[in-house]
């Protein structure tokens, strides 16, 4: 797994959760979320993986719409569903069966919607705005990351054309640490608000 793949995976997962929590209040936004998810599952597959620059740009646009044009929230919901659909293909690339990966990605949409509808204090407006800002920044990073890494590898090849370059890998402990700290933070948030 490359750094771009992991950043794209993280963006799709977090973007889906944030969009689902923000879209839970209105039926129109929920329909947009479902439409975006179905469209992305139909278009993106392991044979046609999502492009990091496209997904990053989509996330940046969704965050900008949610923060600056909340009346157009259905467009952010469509983008969030599309990010979850892209995550389905990324999960399938990692070895999940083709019938299980859309269900797993869909759960990232269903659970925040359910929590937002059943618990009025789940994901208040201030937290959602901060999450949108984080998604926008992460989307920007994911959008430019492939170009930056290509330039970095080209510069390394020009500096030492006889050396064999090793692709940059992120150790598994980094992803484990990130997921663990995120889950612990979410659990603490739920525990402290009871």
Secondary structure, DSSP 8 states (H G I E B T S, - for coil): -BHHHHHHHHHHHHHHHHHHHHHTT-HHHHHHHHHHHHHHHHH-BTTB---HHHHHHHHHHHHHHHHH-GGGHHHHHHHHHHHHHHHHHHHHHTT--HHHHHHHHHHHHHHHHHHHHH-TTTT-HHHHHHHHHHHHHHHHHHHHHHHHHHHHHHHHHHH-TTS-----B--HHHHHHHHHHHHHHHHHHHHHT-
